[in-house]
Amino acid sequence: MAINGVNSNLGYFNYQSSINNFRLSQALSKNQRFMEAVTPASKVSSNSYRNTSLTSSMAFVKNYSSSMSDLMSSANALKSSNQKGVMSDLVVSSSDSSVASATEKLPVRNAQQIDLDVKQLAAAQVNVSEGVKASDKAQSDMDFTVGNAVNSVDVKVSATNADGTSKTNAQMLKEAADQINRGSSNVKASVVQKDGVASLQLEGKYTGAANTFDVSGNLGAAAGADTVKTEAANSKYSITTGGKTTQHESFSNDVYADSYRIGIELKGVGKASIKADVDSDKIASALSDLVNSYNSSLKLLNDNYDRGTGVDKQLRNLVAGLGSEQSLGQLGITVNKDATLKFDKDVFAKNMKDNPSLTKSLISGPGGIADKAFNKGSAGMNTRSISLINGDLMGAQAESITNPMNAFGSYSRSGAYAMNNYAAVGMMLNYLV
């Protein structure tokens, strides 16, 4: 038998090539090594391999994009330029709630501190009658007027019941209070009893020096209710901000600052600081989210670094870190041995309280952790998709070249001329030996 096709005629060459193809196919079909790799050949084709590889690669690209997007989103929540982020979400608080409480009435635009000095609270006028024994019989009728020139009510209470029996002092005062409260005098009345002694208390519905009332007439059991116990008064306070102090007076204890953006309720005489600043708890939560997103991205890249050069490049970019050990430590963040991050909320809270300016700057200032993380995520998003899976593509190509069924197909498409004896022997040696 000829070793090759040299000096043989074309008919013999074709015949010999066909025989070699047939014999090689028979030999390979009985070879265990070959069968483990490609059996069943009818079901495991190069196309199915490529399809599986492509599906895996596309799934990774999708996960990669989602991971980089999450990293950017978490970082953006901490950027100072984000008007809806936590660094722009200012909350209002008071250093002493017994002096004043504060709430945000309109969006507060700038972090600030207002030093408040309350000298006097606004008060409503209060009149209290002399105490009488509640169970004693009333000595006379009541016929008096409560109010001012604009709003008043006439009070008329008989000292006897319909059956002619006498009413008690407590009954007289209660009926008087009911008539006042049903009227429109801007005065509220109540009966105060203690140790069997009852009195009628009259209090203006509104605070302020202008909101006064008078009591006149036959008071009966409510004798002394025309005497003022507490004068109506305006609140008096000062506000210091930006080194400038201004004096204020109001008919109410509900006052405003920062162009009506901050509402303040005066509660007592004394000093308190009203602050408009970021919420430390919200920042801590956002930092925790950023650390989790960073660690998740790092793990995804580390688990798939050999898929493509772009993955390896972005992995190196993330491993470079988000700042120095000292600056991260100020934020309660430490770097683990595997380059992942760990966040300690308690450490952050302490440093935020002790040095808020530095801590906020390290988060959202120029070159802070938010900017660095956002830029790293952005660089990842801008990476060419092909570079993320070029390793996968090279692997698929190599598999296609070395797959024996692909080799047979190549020779078959090239015709019998391509399958000379050298090729046949070489293939048998590769797969049988």
VOPAGU-2260 file (C-alpha; in pm, 1 decimal, decimal comma):
REM VOPAGU-2260
SITE   aa  ch    i         X         Y         Z
SITE  MET   A    0       0,0       0,0       0,0
SITE  ALA   A    1     132,2     345,7     -83,9
SITE  ILE   A    2     237,8     567,8     207,2
SITE  ASN   A    3     125,9     883,8      37,9
SITE  GLY   A    4     -24,0    1003,7    -283,8
SITE  VAL   A    5     304,1    1090,6    -460,7
SITE  ASN   A    6     330,0     942,6    -810,9
SITE  SER   A    7      -9,2     781,6    -774,7
SITE  ASN   A    8    -285,2     857,1   -1012,3
SITE  LEU   A    9    -586,1    1062,0    -905,4
SITE  GLY   A   10    -821,8     765,0    -882,2
SITE  TYR   A   11    -596,5     575,8    -648,7
SITE  PHE   A   12    -540,6     887,4    -432,5
SITE  ASN   A   13    -915,6     941,1    -387,3
SITE  TYR   A   14    -970,8     578,0    -311,8
SITE  GLN   A   15    -692,2     560,6     -54,4
SITE  SER   A   16    -809,4     882,9     115,8
SITE  SER   A   17   -1162,4     748,6     148,0
SITE  ILE   A   18   -1038,6     421,5     297,9
SITE  ASN   A   19    -827,2     615,0     550,3
SITE  ASN   A   20   -1124,4     828,2     648,0
SITE  PHE   A   21   -1342,7     523,8     699,0
SITE  ARG   A   22   -1082,7     334,1     903,6
SITE  LEU   A   23   -1006,7     635,3    1120,6
SITE  SER   A   24   -1374,3     686,6    1196,9
SITE  GLN   A   25   -1406,8     319,7    1298,6
SITE  ALA   A   26   -1102,0     338,8    1524,3
SITE  LEU   A   27   -1210,0     661,3    1695,2
SITE  SER   A   28   -1558,6     529,1    1762,0
SITE  LYS   A   29   -1408,8     252,4    1977,9
SITE  ASN   A   30   -1159,8     473,2    2160,2
SITE  GLN   A   31   -1263,4     550,7    2521,1
SITE  ARG   A   32   -1061,9     869,8    2543,8
SITE  PHE   A   33   -1223,0    1013,5    2235,2
SITE  MET   A   34   -1571,6     899,2    2334,7
SITE  GLU   A   35   -1545,6    1067,7    2676,5
SITE  ALA   A   36   -1458,7    1393,6    2506,8
SITE  VAL   A   37   -1712,7    1403,0    2227,4
SITE  THR   A   38   -1976,6    1128,0    2277,7
SITE  PRO   A   39   -2244,9    1140,4    2164,7
SITE  ALA   A   40   -2117,0    1322,4    1861,4
SITE  SER   A   41   -2469,8    1362,6    1726,8
SITE  LYS   A   42   -2568,7    1559,7    2033,8
SITE  VAL   A   43   -2250,3    1750,8    2127,9
SITE  SER   A   44   -2165,3    1955,9    1823,9
SITE  SER   A   45   -1935,9    2254,9    1791,8
SITE  ASN   A   46   -2244,8    2471,1    1742,4
SITE  SER   A   47   -2398,1    2360,9    2073,8
SITE  TYR   A   48   -2069,4    2429,0    2250,3
SITE  ARG   A   49   -2049,2    2773,6    2100,9
SITE  ASN   A   50   -2410,5    2845,5    2194,0
SITE  THR   A   51   -2351,4    2740,0    2555,5
SITE  SER   A   52   -2034,9    2947,0    2575,6
SITE  LEU   A   53   -2209,3    3248,0    2423,4
SITE  THR   A   54   -2499,8    3223,8    2670,1
SITE  SER   A   55   -2259,8    3213,7    2965,4
SITE  SER   A   56   -2061,6    3508,4    2830,7
SITE  MET   A   57   -2371,3    3719,3    2769,8
SITE  ALA   A   58   -2500,8    3641,8    3119,7
SITE  PHE   A   59   -2171,3    3757,8    3266,1
SITE  VAL   A   60   -2175,0    4082,8    3065,9
SITE  LYS   A   61   -2525,2    4151,7    3197,3
SITE  ASN   A   62   -2422,0    4082,6    3557,8
SITE  TYR   A   63   -2110,4    4294,4    3511,4
SITE  SER   A   64   -2310,1    4593,8    3385,2
SITE  SER   A   65   -2558,7    4559,2    3670,6
SITE  SER   A   66   -2276,9    4542,4    3925,7
SITE  MET   A   67   -2103,1    4853,8    3790,4
SITE  SER   A   68   -2436,6    5036,5    3778,8
SITE  ASP   A   69   -2506,9    4947,6    4143,6
SITE  LEU   A   70   -2162,9    5074,6    4242,6
SITE  MET   A   71   -2222,9    5405,7    4065,7
SITE  SER   A   72   -2570,3    5439,7    4217,3
SITE  SER   A   73   -2444,4    5373,5    4571,5
SITE  ALA   A   74   -2165,3    5627,2    4525,7
SITE  ASN   A   75   -2396,7    5885,5    4372,7
SITE  ALA   A   76   -2616,6    5877,3    4683,9
SITE  LEU   A   77   -2319,2    6021,5    4876,2
SITE  LYS   A   78   -2204,3    6283,1    4624,0
SITE  SER   A   79   -2250,1    6645,3    4726,9
SITE  SER   A   80   -2358,9    6734,8    4373,7
SITE  ASN   A   81   -2661,5    6507,4    4404,6
SITE  GLN   A   82   -2941,0    6734,2    4528,5
SITE  LYS   A   83   -3148,3    6429,2    4621,2
SITE  GLY   A   84   -2863,7    6245,6    4792,3
SITE  VAL   A   85   -2813,7    6200,2    5165,6
SITE  MET   A   86   -2544,9    6470,8    5177,4
SITE  SER   A   87   -2801,8    6726,3    5060,3
SITE  ASP   A   88   -3086,1    6592,5    5274,2
SITE  LEU   A   89   -3060,7    6827,8    5571,7
SITE  VAL   A   90   -3252,1    6768,1    5893,5
SITE  VAL   A   91   -3328,7    7018,4    6168,7
SITE  SER   A   92   -3268,0    6950,1    6537,5
SITE  SER   A   93   -3243,4    7130,3    6873,1
SITE  SER   A   94   -2971,0    7089,8    7132,5
SITE  ASP   A   95   -3221,1    7137,6    7418,7
SITE  SER   A   96   -3581,4    7035,0    7361,5
SITE  SER   A   97   -3686,4    7183,6    7696,0
SITE  VAL   A   98   -3601,8    7529,3    7559,5
SITE  ALA   A   99   -3711,5    7483,7    7197,3
SITE  SER   A  100   -3792,8    7220,6    6938,1
SITE  ALA   A  101   -3733,7    7268,7    6565,6
SITE  THR   A  102   -3883,3    7126,3    6246,6
SITE  GLU   A  103   -3828,9    7176,4    5875,4
SITE  LYS   A  104   -4121,8    7369,8    5725,6
SITE  LEU   A  105   -3969,0    7423,1    5380,9
SITE  PRO   A  106   -3662,3    7254,9    5222,7
SITE  VAL   A  107   -3351,1    7384,8    5401,0
SITE  ARG   A  108   -3084,4    7464,1    5145,1
SITE  ASN   A  109   -2771,2    7514,7    5354,6
SITE  ALA   A  110   -2624,2    7354,0    5663,5
SITE  GLN   A  111   -2628,3    7607,2    5946,2
SITE  GLN   A  112   -2645,4    7667,0    6320,1
SITE  ILE   A  113   -2884,2    7908,8    6488,3
SITE  ASP   A  114   -2808,0    8005,3    6848,7
SITE  LEU   A  115   -3133,9    8080,1    7026,1
SITE  ASP   A  116   -3171,6    8273,1    7352,8
SITE  VAL   A  117   -3528,1    8268,7    7489,8
SITE  LYS   A  118   -3587,2    8546,3    7743,8
SITE  GLN   A  119   -3967,1    8522,0    7775,2
SITE  LEU   A  120   -4239,3    8290,4    7653,6
SITE  ALA   A  121   -4563,9    8409,6    7503,9
SITE  ALA   A  122   -4848,7    8364,4    7751,8
SITE  ALA   A  123   -5225,3    8378,2    7758,0
SITE  GLN   A  124   -5411,5    8572,2    8026,2
SITE  VAL   A  125   -5529,4    8359,5    8316,5
SITE  ASN   A  126   -5785,4    8460,0    8583,6
SITE  VAL   A  127   -5872,1    8234,8    8879,7
SITE  SER   A  128   -6157,1    8287,4    9126,3
SITE  GLU   A  129   -6123,0    8252,1    9500,4
SITE  GLY   A  130   -6168,1    7901,9    9627,9
SITE  VAL   A  131   -6502,0    7803,2    9777,8
SITE  LYS   A  132   -6612,6    7484,0    9947,3
SITE  ALA   A  133   -6752,6    7276,6    9662,2
SITE  SER   A  134   -7034,0    7111,1    9858,3
SITE  ASP   A  135   -7168,4    7425,8   10026,2
SITE  LYS   A  136   -7494,9    7577,6    9909,2
SITE  ALA   A  137   -7465,1    7876,1    9671,3
SITE  GLN   A  138   -7541,9    8208,3    9838,1
SITE  SER   A  139   -7640,9    8407,9    9528,4
SITE  ASP   A  140   -7704,5    8401,1    9153,8
SITE  MET   A  141   -7432,9    8469,7    8894,9
SITE  ASP   A  142   -7469,5    8745,4    8637,5
SITE  PHE   A  143   -7146,5    8860,3    8476,1
SITE  THR   A  144   -6975,8    8922,0    8139,6
SITE  VAL   A  145   -6648,2    8769,7    8008,8
SITE  GLY   A  146   -6459,0    8894,6    7703,4
SITE  ASN   A  147   -6345,8    9214,9    7534,3
SITE  ALA   A  148   -6494,6    9483,0    7314,6
SITE  VAL   A  149   -6505,4    9249,0    7014,1
SITE  ASN   A  150   -6599,8    8910,5    7159,1
SITE  SER   A  151   -6782,0    8850,4    7487,2
SITE  VAL   A  152   -7034,6    8622,5    7653,7
SITE  ASP   A  153   -7296,0    8692,7    7924,3
SITE  VAL   A  154   -7310,3    8436,4    8203,0
SITE  LYS   A  155   -7635,6    8391,3    8400,2
SITE  VAL   A  156   -7668,3    8108,9    8654,9
SITE  SER   A  157   -7949,5    8077,9    8910,3
SITE  ALA   A  158   -7861,6    7967,7    9262,0
SITE  THR   A  159   -8169,8    7736,9    9278,4
SITE  ASN   A  160   -8275,8    7433,2    9080,4
SITE  ALA   A  161   -8610,4    7406,6    8901,2
SITE  ASP   A  162   -8759,7    7234,4    9203,8
SITE  GLY   A  163   -8655,3    7522,1    9426,5
SITE  THR   A  164   -8367,0    7345,4    9599,3
SITE  SER   A  165   -8033,5    7523,7    9632,4
SITE  LYS   A  166   -7741,7    7446,5    9406,2
SITE  THR   A  167   -7393,2    7378,5    9542,9
SITE  ASN   A  168   -7099,4    7602,3    9466,0
SITE  ALA   A  169   -6954,1    7329,0    9245,1
SITE  GLN   A  170   -7277,3    7318,8    9040,9
SITE  MET   A  171   -7278,7    7696,9    9001,3
SITE  LEU   A  172   -6916,4    7705,8    8878,2
SITE  LYS   A  173   -6973,2    7419,0    8635,4
SITE  GLU   A  174   -7277,8    7582,4    8476,7
SITE  ALA   A  175   -7089,0    7910,3    8445,3
SITE  ALA   A  176   -6793,7    7732,3    8275,6
SITE  ASP   A  177   -7029,0    7556,0    8033,2
SITE  GLN   A  178   -7188,8    7885,5    7925,0
SITE  ILE   A  179   -6848,3    8049,2    7872,0
SITE  ASN   A  180   -6716,6    7758,1    7664,8
SITE  ARG   A  181   -7028,1    7762,0    7445,1
SITE  GLY   A  182   -6987,5    8133,1    7381,5
SITE  SER   A  183   -6753,0    8325,1    7151,5
SITE  SER   A  184   -6546,2    8518,2    7400,4
SITE  ASN   A  185   -6212,0    8355,2    7302,5
SITE  VAL   A  186   -6191,1    8245,7    7665,2
SITE  LYS   A  187   -6193,2    7885,3    7785,8
SITE  ALA   A  188   -6321,2    7804,7    8133,3
SITE  SER   A  189   -6269,7    7510,7    8367,4
SITE  VAL   A  190   -6353,2    7419,9    8726,3
SITE  VAL   A  191   -6053,2    7329,3    8939,2
SITE  GLN   A  192   -6115,4    7124,0    9254,5
SITE  LYS   A  193   -5867,2    7018,8    9518,9
SITE  ASP   A  194   -5927,6    6894,1    9872,8
SITE  GLY   A  195   -6297,7    6984,0    9847,4
SITE  VAL   A  196   -6225,3    7341,8    9738,7
SITE  ALA   A  197   -6346,7    7458,4    9395,4
SITE  SER   A  198   -6254,7    7761,0    9181,0
SITE  LEU   A  199   -6330,3    7890,4    8832,5
SITE  GLN   A  200   -6030,6    7924,7    8600,3
SITE  LEU   A  201   -6052,7    8147,9    8291,7
SITE  GLU   A  202   -5779,5    8137,5    8027,9
SITE  GLY   A  203   -5747,1    8323,7    7699,7
SITE  LYS   A  204   -5751,2    8096,5    7391,7
SITE  TYR   A  205   -5464,7    8289,8    7236,1
SITE  THR   A  206   -5127,0    8402,1    7364,7
SITE  GLY   A  207   -4989,2    8751,4    7317,2
SITE  ALA   A  208   -5006,0    9085,8    7492,6
SITE  ALA   A  209   -5295,1    9199,6    7272,3
SITE  ASN   A  210   -5517,7    8905,4    7360,6
SITE  THR   A  211   -5666,3    9020,6    7691,0
SITE  PHE   A  212   -6013,9    8990,0    7838,6
SITE  ASP   A  213   -6217,4    9143,6    8120,0
SITE  VAL   A  214   -6459,5    8997,5    8375,4
SITE  SER   A  215   -6731,4    9216,4    8529,1
SITE  GLY   A  216   -7066,0    9173,2    8707,9
SITE  ASN   A  217   -7210,8    8970,1    8990,6
SITE  LEU   A  218   -6969,6    8674,8    9021,8
SITE  GLY   A  219   -7133,1    8490,3    9314,8
SITE  ALA   A  220   -6943,1    8166,1    9379,7
SITE  ALA   A  221   -6684,7    8284,1    9121,3
SITE  ALA   A  222   -6581,8    8585,4    9326,8
SITE  GLY   A  223   -6227,4    8694,7    9241,5
SITE  ALA   A  224   -6248,3    8574,5    8876,8
SITE  ASP   A  225   -6204,5    8937,0    8770,6
SITE  THR   A  226   -5849,4    8938,2    8906,5
SITE  VAL   A  227   -5566,5    8861,1    8662,7
SITE  LYS   A  228   -5333,2    8588,6    8782,5
SITE  THR   A  229   -5114,6    8564,0    8467,8
SITE  GLU   A  230   -5068,5    8856,6    8232,3
SITE  ALA   A  231   -5098,8    8803,6    7855,9
SITE  ALA   A  232   -4747,0    8840,5    7710,6
SITE  ASN   A  233   -4542,8    8818,0    7392,2
SITE  SER   A  234   -4245,8    8588,6    7351,6
SITE  LYS   A  235   -3905,7    8757,8    7349,9
SITE  TYR   A  236   -3594,9    8593,7    7209,4
SITE  SER   A  237   -3277,1    8653,8    7012,7
SITE  ILE   A  238   -3126,6    8466,1    6718,9
SITE  THR   A  239   -2755,0    8457,1    6642,2
SITE  THR   A  240   -2638,7    8322,7    6309,4
SITE  GLY   A  241   -2329,3    8397,7    6107,0
SITE  GLY   A  242   -2199,7    8610,1    6392,3
SITE  LYS   A  243   -2499,4    8845,2    6378,7
SITE  THR   A  244   -2758,0    8869,3    6659,4
SITE  THR   A  245   -3112,8    8996,9    6609,1
SITE  GLN   A  246   -3384,2    9058,5    6870,2
SITE  HIS   A  247   -3738,1    8928,5    6817,4
SITE  GLU   A  248   -4081,0    8951,0    6979,4
SITE  SER   A  249   -4391,4    8751,7    6887,3
SITE  PHE   A  250   -4748,5    8702,1    7012,4
SITE  SER   A  251   -4687,7    8327,8    6977,6
SITE  ASN   A  252   -4435,6    8066,9    7087,1
SITE  ASP   A  253   -4437,7    7923,6    6735,0
SITE  VAL   A  254   -4176,6    8125,2    6548,1
SITE  TYR   A  255   -3965,2    8087,0    6232,6
SITE  ALA   A  256   -3608,3    8121,4    6111,1
SITE  ASP   A  257   -3420,9    8099,3    5779,5
SITE  SER   A  258   -3694,7    8271,9    5580,0
SITE  TYR   A  259   -3971,4    8052,6    5723,6
SITE  ARG   A  260   -3785,5    7732,2    5631,3
SITE  ILE   A  261   -3728,8    7634,2    5995,0
SITE  GLY   A  262   -4014,2    7626,5    6245,1
SITE  ILE   A  263   -3924,8    7672,3    6612,5
SITE  GLU   A  264   -4151,4    7609,3    6910,0
SITE  LEU   A  265   -4037,9    7800,7    7217,8
SITE  LYS   A  266   -4086,1    7591,3    7530,4
SITE  GLY   A  267   -3885,0    7750,4    7807,2
SITE  VAL   A  268   -3651,7    8032,1    7903,2
SITE  GLY   A  269   -3289,5    7950,3    7822,7
SITE  LYS   A  270   -3045,9    7888,1    7538,9
SITE  ALA   A  271   -3043,7    7623,1    7266,0
SITE  SER   A  272   -2871,9    7563,6    6933,9
SITE  ILE   A  273   -3086,7    7487,6    6631,6
SITE  LYS   A  274   -2891,7    7297,8    6367,6
SITE  ALA   A  275   -2967,0    7218,6    6005,7
SITE  ASP   A  276   -2730,6    6940,7    5906,7
SITE  VAL   A  277   -2706,0    6601,9    5740,9
SITE  ASP   A  278   -2850,6    6294,8    5909,7
SITE  SER   A  279   -2566,7    6076,6    6039,7
SITE  ASP   A  280   -2784,1    5764,2    6039,0
SITE  LYS   A  281   -2877,0    5812,1    5673,7
SITE  ILE   A  282   -2512,1    5865,8    5580,4
SITE  ALA   A  283   -2412,8    5550,9    5769,4
SITE  SER   A  284   -2676,1    5352,1    5582,3
SITE  ALA   A  285   -2556,9    5491,7    5247,1
SITE  LEU   A  286   -2193,3    5413,1    5334,2
SITE  SER   A  287   -2291,9    5057,6    5422,6
SITE  ASP   A  288   -2465,4    5024,3    5084,4
SITE  LEU   A  289   -2155,7    5155,1    4906,2
SITE  VAL   A  290   -1928,3    4907,1    5085,3
SITE  ASN   A  291   -2164,0    4620,2    4997,3
SITE  SER   A  292   -2178,6    4726,3    4630,3
SITE  TYR   A  293   -1800,2    4758,9    4617,6
SITE  ASN   A  294   -1747,2    4414,3    4772,4
SITE  SER   A  295   -2004,8    4258,5    4539,1
SITE  SER   A  296   -1835,1    4408,0    4232,5
SITE  LEU   A  297   -1494,5    4298,0    4356,4
SITE  LYS   A  298   -1613,5    3938,6    4403,5
SITE  LEU   A  299   -1774,5    3925,7    4059,7
SITE  LEU   A  300   -1455,5    4049,4    3893,7
SITE  ASN   A  301   -1232,7    3818,9    4096,7
SITE  ASP   A  302   -1447,0    3515,2    4011,7
SITE  ASN   A  303   -1439,1    3596,9    3638,0
SITE  TYR   A  304   -1103,2    3768,5    3592,0
SITE  ASP   A  305    -992,0    3521,8    3318,4
SITE  ARG   A  306   -1294,6    3587,6    3094,1
SITE  GLY   A  307   -1132,8    3887,2    2931,7
SITE  THR   A  308    -867,4    4154,9    2953,5
SITE  GLY   A  309   -1130,1    4417,2    3039,8
SITE  VAL   A  310   -1232,7    4223,1    3351,7
SITE  ASP   A  311    -873,3    4193,6    3466,8
SITE  LYS   A  312    -818,9    4566,2    3409,7
SITE  GLN   A  313   -1129,8    4665,5    3606,6
SITE  LEU   A  314   -1034,5    4424,1    3886,4
SITE  ARG   A  315    -698,6    4597,6    3917,7
SITE  ASN   A  316    -879,8    4931,7    3916,8
SITE  LEU   A  317   -1103,3    4832,3    4209,2
SITE  VAL   A  318    -826,3    4664,9    4408,2
SITE  ALA   A  319    -638,2    4998,5    4398,0
SITE  GLY   A  320    -891,8    5102,4    4663,4
SITE  LEU   A  321   -1107,4    5402,8    4751,3
SITE  GLY   A  322    -860,2    5597,1    4963,5
SITE  SER   A  323    -578,2    5581,9    5212,8
SITE  GLU   A  324    -599,5    5365,1    5520,8
SITE  GLN   A  325    -617,9    5676,7    5739,2
SITE  SER   A  326    -900,4    5843,6    5546,5
SITE  LEU   A  327   -1102,2    5522,3    5526,3
SITE  GLY   A  328   -1046,7    5466,3    5897,4
SITE  GLN   A  329   -1202,5    5807,2    5969,5
SITE  LEU   A  330   -1515,5    5675,7    5797,2
SITE  GLY   A  331   -1512,8    5352,6    5996,0
SITE  ILE   A  332   -1394,4    5151,2    5694,0
SITE  THR   A  333   -1112,2    4897,3    5703,1
SITE  VAL   A  334    -959,2    4692,6    5419,6
SITE  ASN   A  335    -959,4    4313,3    5458,6
SITE  LYS   A  336    -676,8    4088,3    5337,4
SITE  ASP   A  337    -876,0    3996,3    5025,3
SITE  ALA   A  338    -915,2    4368,3    4939,4
SITE  THR   A  339   -1284,1    4375,4    5040,0
SITE  LEU   A  340   -1404,6    4647,1    5277,2
SITE  LYS   A  341   -1560,2    4631,5    5624,2
SITE  PHE   A  342   -1776,6    4911,8    5766,5
SITE  ASP   A  343   -1812,4    4986,8    6137,5
SITE  LYS   A  344   -2114,3    5211,9    6201,2
SITE  ASP   A  345   -2015,2    5290,7    6561,4
SITE  VAL   A  346   -1669,1    5415,1    6463,0
SITE  PHE   A  347   -1821,7    5629,1    6188,6
SITE  ALA   A  348   -2081,8    5776,8    6427,4
SITE  LYS   A  349   -1812,2    5872,1    6680,2
SITE  ASN   A  350   -1589,3    6038,0    6420,8
SITE  MET   A  351   -1887,5    6212,3    6265,4
SITE  LYS   A  352   -1970,4    6362,0    6604,8
SITE  ASP   A  353   -1612,3    6452,0    6697,7
SITE  ASN   A  354   -1504,8    6592,7    6360,5
SITE  PRO   A  355   -1806,6    6630,1    6129,9
SITE  SER   A  356   -1639,2    6867,3    5884,0
SITE  LEU   A  357   -1347,4    6633,1    5807,3
SITE  THR   A  358   -1568,6    6324,7    5795,0
SITE  LYS   A  359   -1813,9    6481,7    5550,2
SITE  SER   A  360   -1526,3    6607,0    5335,3
SITE  LEU   A  361   -1376,4    6257,0    5312,4
SITE  ILE   A  362   -1713,3    6127,9    5196,7
SITE  SER   A  363   -1838,2    6385,3    4949,2
SITE  GLY   A  364   -1557,5    6636,6    4908,8
SITE  PRO   A  365   -1336,5    6651,6    4595,4
SITE  GLY   A  366   -1154,0    6320,0    4570,5
SITE  GLY   A  367   -1364,5    6173,6    4849,6
SITE  ILE   A  368   -1481,7    5814,1    4866,5
SITE  ALA   A  369   -1802,5    5893,5    4675,9
SITE  ASP   A  370   -1616,6    6046,5    4380,2
SITE  LYS   A  371   -1360,9    5765,6    4366,4
SITE  ALA   A  372   -1619,4    5487,5    4379,7
SITE  PHE   A  373   -1837,9    5661,2    4120,5
SITE  ASN   A  374   -1543,8    5708,2    3882,9
SITE  LYS   A  375   -1438,1    5345,8    3919,3
SITE  GLY   A  376   -1790,8    5230,7    3842,6
SITE  SER   A  377   -1807,1    5469,6    3547,4
SITE  ALA   A  378   -1476,3    5337,5    3411,6
SITE  GLY   A  379   -1617,3    4986,8    3438,2
SITE  MET   A  380   -1932,6    5084,9    3251,7
SITE  ASN   A  381   -1723,4    5241,5    2974,1
SITE  THR   A  382   -1519,2    4924,1    2924,9
SITE  ARG   A  383   -1575,7    4769,7    2580,0
SITE  SER   A  384   -1797,6    4465,2    2610,0
SITE  ILE   A  385   -1574,7    4260,8    2375,7
SITE  SER   A  386   -1281,1    4305,6    2614,8
SITE  LEU   A  387   -1488,0    4151,2    2894,9
SITE  ILE   A  388   -1522,3    3818,3    2713,9
SITE  ASN   A  389   -1231,2    3806,1    2468,2
SITE  GLY   A  390   -1084,9    3527,0    2681,6
SITE  ASP   A  391   -1410,0    3331,0    2641,7
SITE  LEU   A  392   -1402,5    3386,3    2267,4
SITE  MET   A  393   -1043,0    3266,6    2237,4
SITE  GLY   A  394   -1129,7    2957,6    2438,4
SITE  ALA   A  395   -1425,4    2882,3    2213,5
SITE  GLN   A  396   -1207,2    2925,1    1906,9
SITE  ALA   A  397    -939,7    2692,3    2045,9
SITE  GLU   A  398   -1203,1    2432,3    2131,0
SITE  SER   A  399   -1337,9    2454,4    1778,7
SITE  ILE   A  400    -991,6    2396,9    1630,2
SITE  THR   A  401    -896,4    2100,8    1852,6
SITE  ASN   A  402   -1236,2    1929,3    1846,6
SITE  PRO   A  403   -1185,2    1605,0    1638,9
SITE  MET   A  404   -1529,3    1626,8    1484,5
SITE  ASN   A  405   -1449,4    1980,5    1363,1
SITE  ALA   A  406   -1124,0    1843,8    1215,3
SITE  PHE   A  407   -1314,5    1575,3    1027,7
SITE  GLY   A  408   -1558,7    1835,2     905,9
SITE  SER   A  409   -1278,1    2057,0     782,1
SITE  TYR   A  410   -1117,4    1777,0     588,9
SITE  SER   A  411   -1451,1    1666,1     453,6
SITE  ARG   A  412   -1529,2    2014,4     325,2
SITE  SER   A  413   -1184,9    2036,0     166,3
SITE  GLY   A  414   -1233,3    1711,4     -21,1
SITE  ALA   A  415   -1038,5    1391,8     -42,5
SITE  TYR   A  416    -725,5    1572,6    -163,3
SITE  ALA   A  417    -674,8    1721,0     183,1
SITE  MET   A  418    -688,2    1388,9     366,5
SITE  ASN   A  419    -357,3    1238,4     266,8
SITE  ASN   A  420    -196,9     953,9     454,8
SITE  TYR   A  421      15,5    1184,7     668,6
SITE  ALA   A  422    -293,2    1356,2     800,0
SITE  ALA   A  423    -473,4    1031,2     865,7
SITE  VAL   A  424    -181,5     880,9    1054,3
SITE  GLY   A  425    -129,9    1202,9    1252,2
SITE  MET   A  426    -490,9    1214,7    1364,9
SITE  MET   A  427    -485,1     850,4    1468,8
SITE  LEU   A  428    -169,9     906,8    1668,8
SITE  ASN   A  429    -323,2    1212,5    1838,5
SITE  TYR   A  430    -642,8    1040,3    1948,4
SITE  LEU   A  431    -548,0     673,5    1973,6
SITE  VAL   A  432    -203,8     682,1    2125,2
